[in-house]
C-alpha cells in the first residue's frame, strides 16, 4: 500500500464513520419543529459557491484541481489524518451535547433549550468548528489545493448559516441568548 492509498483509506474511514454516526443520530433524535428555514435556502447557500468555484477553476485553471500546497511526507500526512480525526470527534461531541435540539437547517425545535455544556462552552457553533477542523486536516493530509479551497468556501457558508441560526435563537431566547453570545465566541475560540 502506498502512502497516498493509506491516507485515502484513513480519511475515507474517518468520514464514513462520521457520516454514519450523523445519520444514525439524526434518525434517533428527531423532535418536532417549532419554526425552521427553507431547506432550499441552506442548500443554495452551500451549493452555489462550490459549483461556481469548480466551474471557474475547471475553465481557467484546471491544473489547480490537482495541485498540492504541502509536501507529500509521512509527518504531513499523519498530522492531517490526526487533525481530521480530532475535528470529526469534536463535531460528534457537540452533536451528542445538542441531542434533540439538532437540526440540519436553521430551526427552532419544540422544547428547545440553549445548550452551554461541553463544546458549547468553548464555541457557540462547535459542530461547524469541528467540521472545519476536520476539513482542514483532510486538506493537510492530501495536500490538495482543491480541499483547501473547499475549506474556505465551507467556512464562508458556515459563517452565513450561523448568522441565520443566531437570528432564530435571538428571536426565540432573547436576552438569555444575547448573554451567551457575549460570553462565548461563535466559531473560533477567543477569536470570532
Steps between C-alpha positions, in 0.01 A plus 500: 500500500640838401493803730226662292288185517547490877405867535198453275387191692546665841309812396224292342457297820487813715242677282285188445497442877412864558212500251371163622479637853341820368225315314437267796472789746280706265251213482525421872461857627208623294291768665222713353581843362356815645641711216759442226659650193456366151715199408549658160658814650758295690575278200544808281726659760736201482468387139526824303851604616637147457355461151622845393849425629516167314376660175743793522801286593409227252473758223793730575744300714434124474853427621399648837265206567800265528752743653649445847573768757689275744768235445397134492688389814415256777493776764264719296273206415477369857446850640217557253336167586521575874358851450216354292426248774505772768267724298251220434517401866437858614195527272364167630558614860298813419225296336472281811462809723244656267277190497145565382576870444700415185369582155669488161356840417453814708200419718345509842379168640204457733632521860842615379749626758826689470778243542809636676670177607801318357618654173221760519692659787795547260322625185135561411519295179730209587361271230615751239830544682556124507413462133734785407780339700426164333500652152822688581655168606384339176651789304828455689506121458430517129696819442226584253440858389144392419442388860650826624263700278206288616600582859480873421162461325357296786632750755310778320187281479520421873539868588192584293299204633595578859364853455163359395502261797595776739213715377258215579659448843493872588134519403416190705715552811562877509733622774596148608652435156653850482682432828630170355617684187693751710665226707590241233650555152323358193741282301857551620566520875619847612484630138157500329 
